Amino acid sequence: MNNKIRHLTTGEPKINSSLLLKKKFNSKFWEFLHSIWKNFVKKLLLDSNELQVWQKVDRYGNIYWQAYDPATGKSFSSGSQADVCMWIEQLYRY
């Protein structure tokens, strides 16, 4: 009876994991640069006194809305788009 035990070498997975890590780093780096560029363009094109409304996602995946009026300095946040619309209407009601 001839039992042969073969051991797998760990050299190859290290090479693959380092390439994977490098790809992940490059991906995160480009995402970071893209976010900087997007914010730069947004600031460049945005009127400083214009009402701003945007949608955000918190760390739990919940979607909510934020609004900011630079003219009055007031802001509002809600999970409902309808609530934000009502706040805007009340804000500009004479």
N, C-alpha and C positions, 0 to 999 in steps of 0.2 A: 504494500500500500504506500502510495507516494502522495503526501499532502504538501502542496506548495502554498505558502501564504505570501501574498503580494501586498506591498505597502504603497499607498498612493503618495505621490510627492505633493508637497504643499507649495512648491514654487510657482506653478502656473496660476492658481487662484489669486495669489498675491499680485501678479502682473495684471490680471483682469480687474481686481478690486481697485488697484491704483488708477487704472484707466477710467474706471467707472467714477471714481472720486474726482478725477480731473475733469471729466465731462460734466459732472454735477456742479463743480465749482464754476466752470465756464458758463453753464446755463444760468446759475444764480448771478454771476457777474453781469451777463447781458441783460437779465431781467432788471437788475439794479440800474444799469445805464439807461435802459428803456424808460424806467419810472422817472429818472431824473429828466430825461428829454421831454417826456409827456408833461411833467409839472412845469418845465420851462416854457413850453409852447402855450400851456394853459394860462400861465401868468402873463405872457406876452400879449395874448389875444383878449384877455378878460378886461372888461371895463371895471375900474376899481369901485365904482358906485352901483354896479348892477347887482340885483338880487341873485344869490347863488343857492342852488338846490342840488344836492347830490345824494346818491344811494351808497350805503356802506354795508359791510358784512362784519359782524363781530367774530370773535374767536370760536364761538359755538355754532357758527353758520347762520345765525339769525340776521335777516335783512332788515335794515331800518333806514329812515330818511332823515337828512339834516338840511336845514335851511339857515341862511345868514343874510341879513340886510346890512351892508356896510354903511348905508346912509344913516340908519338909526342905531347901529351897533347891536341890534337884537338878533337872537338866534333861537332856533326851535329844533327839537328832535323827536321823532315818533316812529313807531313801527308801521304806521298807516299813512299811505299817500294822501288819502282823503283828509286826514288831520292836518297835514302840512299845507294842503290847498286851502283849508279853512283858516289857518293861521295867516297865510299870505293875504287872503281876502280881508280879514280883520285888520291886518297891519296897514293896508292901503285904503281902508274905509274912512271917509271924512267924518 
